[in-house]
């Protein structure tokens, strides 16, 4: 799966004239959205681009590097789209709709919206697409007050049946990012902006527990757009704690904090990369942080290099 924010990678440059021809009525100028492509969608040759100020999603032909089409969903009250997730179980895409605060389900084969849900948020698809989990950090915009966040789970059982919507799970502390347990696919981990905890959500029983002591992120009154990265790398889960200038390393097997790596100033985004090396160290894991470059090598012990 590839996800590019705001821009398309140079190797995926799209013919601009084709874009202009097929996007009549769309406003030119600053854009903000995501690109999503998956090997299971048209053999990896079809990409979707969301746009927070366009009432639908753009389609790109990645093989010919040309603009393909625009799926207009303005009739659902959409003023823009942002996040996208795909389930190979029913071969449907799920994306949030700005304006109407709904989640739309798109049949990839027909480009038709087949369902509209009365909730919104950032959708995440589990490894095999059985679960679509949506995070919504609820804010009372009139008084700029953070409310209890809402998590909605859709269980996708097959192509010909509608997903089962489970009761909404309410989690305090401002939900931010989600990752799935690499072995127990019915368990999700959710980072929280305003608490020094990671929420552990059982997607079947809806039980919520917490991993404590993971530090906090820098926030200020009214800054509800702050996020907290969360990355799984092998047996580890890692999240930055910008308020503590550190990074929390969590053991996924026992769901306990392994330790805090100090000296990472304002680490925001993370990428986990598996790198093979000769000899017995062929399971090395590397995690990169920005704006400072911190390389954590997780082998049999934890070694830290800052540069």
N, C-alpha and C positions, 0 to 999 in steps of 0.2 A: 504494500500500500504506500502510495506517495501522497503527501499533503503539502502543498506550497501555499504560504500565506502571502496575500497581496499581489504576488507576481508569479510568473511562470518561469521555470528554469530555462536557461539559455538553450539547452538542447531540445526544448519543447516550444520554440518560438512559433507563434501562430501568425498566419497571413493576415495582416491588418486590413487589407481591402476587403477580404472575405468577412471580417468582423463587422466592418462598417455597413456592408450590404445587408447583413442578416440581423442587425441590431437596431433597426429603425425605431425611433421613439425612445431609445435609451439615451440618457444624458451622458455626454462626454465629460471627462475630468477625473478627479481623484477617485480611486477605487479602493475598496477594502473588502476582502472575502478570502475564500480558500479554494484551492484546487484539489480535487480528489480523483484518484485513478486506482484501479485494482486489476490484477491479472485475471480475475474471474469475470470481469466486465468486458465483453468483446475482446477477449484475449489481450487485455491491457491496452487496447487501441482507442478507447473512449475515455475522455476526461470530463469531469463536471466542475464548473467554476461558479461559486456562489457570489453574490454581490449585495451588500447591505442596502444599496439604493436602487436596485433593479427588481421588479416584481416577478422574479423567477430565477432559473439557473441556466447558465450557458453550457453548451456542449462543444467539445473540441475533438477533432479527429487527430489523434496523436501520431498516427502512422504517416499521414500526409502533411501534418503540421498546419492544418487549416481549421477555420471556424466552421462548425457543423450546424448548429441550430440553437434556438432559445426556447426553453420550455416556460411559457407564460402562465403564472398561477395567480394573476391579479384578481381573478374571479373568486378567490378564496380570501380576499382582503389583504393579500401580501403587498407590502411596500418594499420589501427586501428579503434576502435570504442570507444565511451565514454559515451554519455548520451542517455537515453531511455525514451520514453513516450508511453502510451497505450490509445487508444480510444475504449471504449466498443460499440460505435455506429457502427463501421464497423469491430470491432475486429481485428484491425491492430496495429502494433507497429511502432514507428518512432524513428530512431536513426541516429546520425551524423556520418559521415564517414571521418576519418582523411586521408589526402593525396589528395583525389580528391575534398575535400570541397563540399560535397553533403549531402543531407538528404535522407535516404532510408526509404521506407514504406514496412513493412513486414506483409504478411498474416500469422497470428499466426497458423491457422489451417493447412496450407500446408508448412510452413517454406520457402515460396518463396517471393522474393522481387517483388512487383507488380508495384512500381513506384520509380523513382529516380528524385529528385528535384535539381535544379542548385543553391542551397543556402545551407548554413550549420549553425550550432549554437546549442545552448542547447534547446531542445524541452520541452515544458510544456503542459500538458493536463488539460483542464478545468474539473470541477467536474463530468459532465456527458459525457465528451469526445467530445462535439460538436466543440470545438476549440483546435487546436494544435498551440501554439505560440512559435516561435523560436527566441532566443536572440543571436545575434552575435556581439561581441565587436571587431570591425574591427581595425587592426593594420597594418601599413606599416612596415613590418619586416626589409626591407633593411635599413631604417633610424630610426627604432624603434619609430615611431610616431603614436600616437593614432588618429584614424579617427572617423568620425561620425558613431555611432553604427547603426546596421540594425535589425529591428524587422519584421518578416514575419509571417502572420497568415494564417492557413489553416482552412477552415470551412468544417467539416465533416457532410454531410447531410444524408447519408445512406450507407448500405453495398455494394450496387451494383453501386454506382456512385462515380466518382473520387472527392476527396476534392477540394474545390474551393480555389485557391490561390489569396489572396488579394494583392494589391500593397504594396511594401515594405515601411515601416514606418522608417524614419531616426530620431534618437534621439541622441543629443550630451551628453557628460558627462560620457560615458563609462557604458553601461548597465551591470548589475550584476546578480540580482536575481528577480524572478517574483512570485507573489501570485495573486490569483483571489479573487474578491469581494465575500464574502460568500452568499450574497443575490442577487446581480445583476451580473449574471454569464457572462455577456458580457463586464465586466469591469475588467481590470488587473492593478496591481500596480507593478512598476519596480523600484528597487533601482539603484542608480547611484553612481559610484565610485568617480568621480571628481567634483560633484556638491552637494550642501547641499539641495537637492530636491529629492522627490519621483515622478516619472512620473506616470500619470494616463492615461491609454489608453482605449478608447472605441473601442472594437473589431469589431463593426459593422460600425460605421462612420469613424473610424481611427483618431478621434480627440484626441489630446494629450494636457493635462493640467498638472499642477504641484502642489504638496504640498511643501511649502517652509519652510526653517528654521530648517531642521532636523539634522543639524550638518554635519561634514565631517569625512571621514576615513583617516587613515594614509597612505600616498603614497610617492613615491620617483620617480625621473625621470627614466623611463624605466620599472617601476614595473607594468606592465599591467596585471599581474595575480592576483592582489589584488581583493578581492570580498567584498560584503557588504550583510550580512544576512538580511532577511525580513521574519517576521512571523506574521500570523494572529491568535489571541487568543480571541474568543468571539467577542465583539464589538471593539476590539483594534487591531491596527497594530503596531509592534514594530521593531525598527532597531537600531543597535549600531552605535555610532559615536566615533570611536577610537581616532581621532585627538582631540576630546573635552573631552575624558574620560567620556562619558555620553551615555545615551540611549534615543532615541526619542520615545515617546508614542503618537500615532495618533488615533483620533476618526474616525472610518470608516464611521459612519453615515453622518457626515458633512464634512469629509475629511479635518479636521483641526488638527494642532498640539496641543495635549492636554498638553504636558509639556516635559521637559528634566530631566531625572533622573541622577543626578551627582554622581561621585565617582566610576564609572565602568571603571576600567583601562584595556584597550585593550580587551574589550569584542568582541569575534569573532563569535561564533556560538550560536544559541538559539534553545530551544525546548519548545514548549507550551504543557502543560499537564492539562487536565481537571480533577479535583479531587472533588469527592462528599463528603460533610461533612453534619452531621445532622443539622436539624433546618433550619432557613431561609437563611443560608449562603451556600446553596447547588449549587450556581453558581460560586464558587471561581475559579479563573484562576491563574495558576502558570507558570511563565516563568523563565527558568534557563539560565544563561550566563556563559561562560568560557572565560579565565582561572580563574577569580575570580567567586565565586558563589554568584550571586545576585538573590534573590527571590522577585519578584514583585507580590503582591496580589492585584488583581483588583476586588474590590467589589463595594461598593458605594463611596469609596474614595480610594486614592492610598497610600499604606503603603509600606515602603521599609526596607528590612533587608539585611545587608551585612555581610558575614562571610566566 
